[in-house]
């Protein structure tokens, strides 16, 4: 995180707090992934998101 912070000009001492809306989005996204709800995952993404996979199966 320190390199990312320095690149965008945020000092190490400055706290970074996510907005409530962003936290809710992340929570919904992770829950949808964990539950395997592909339709919900896709609905949370913007139209220009691209999924790249190596095609490996478990």
C-alpha positions in Angstrom: 0.0 0.0 0.0 2.8 2.4 0.6 3.8 2.6 -3.1 0.2 3.1 -4.1 -0.2 5.8 -1.4 2.9 7.6 -2.6 1.8 7.5 -6.2 -1.5 9.2 -5.5 0.0 11.6 -3.0 -1.4 10.2 0.3 1.0 10.1 3.2 1.5 7.0 5.4 0.0 8.8 8.4 -3.1 9.9 6.6 -6.0 7.4 7.2 -7.8 6.2 4.1 -11.5 5.6 4.8 -13.8 4.1 2.2 -17.1 5.6 1.7 -20.1 3.7 3.1 -21.4 3.2 -0.5 -18.1 1.7 -1.6 -18.1 -0.6 1.4 -21.6 -1.8 0.7 -20.7 -2.4 -3.0 -17.7 -4.5 -2.0 -19.7 -6.4 0.5 -22.4 -7.2 -2.1 -19.8 -8.2 -4.6 -17.9 -10.5 -2.3 -21.1 -12.1 -1.1 -22.3 -12.7 -4.6 -18.9 -14.3 -5.5 -18.9 -16.5 -2.5 -22.5 -17.7 -3.3 -21.7 -18.2 -6.9 -24.4 -15.8 -8.0 -23.0 -14.9 -11.4 -26.0 -12.8 -12.4 -25.6 -10.6 -9.3 -21.9 -10.2 -9.9 -22.5 -9.1 -13.4 -25.2 -6.7 -12.4 -22.6 -5.0 -10.0 -20.1 -4.5 -12.8 -20.0 -1.7 -15.3 -20.4 -2.4 -19.0 -16.7 -2.0 -19.8 -15.5 -4.7 -17.3 -13.7 -7.5 -19.0 -13.1 -11.0 -17.4 -9.9 -12.8 -18.5 -9.5 -16.4 -17.4 -6.9 -19.1 -18.1 -9.7 -21.6 -18.5 -8.4 -23.9 -15.9 -10.9 -26.1 -14.1 -10.8 -27.2 -10.5 
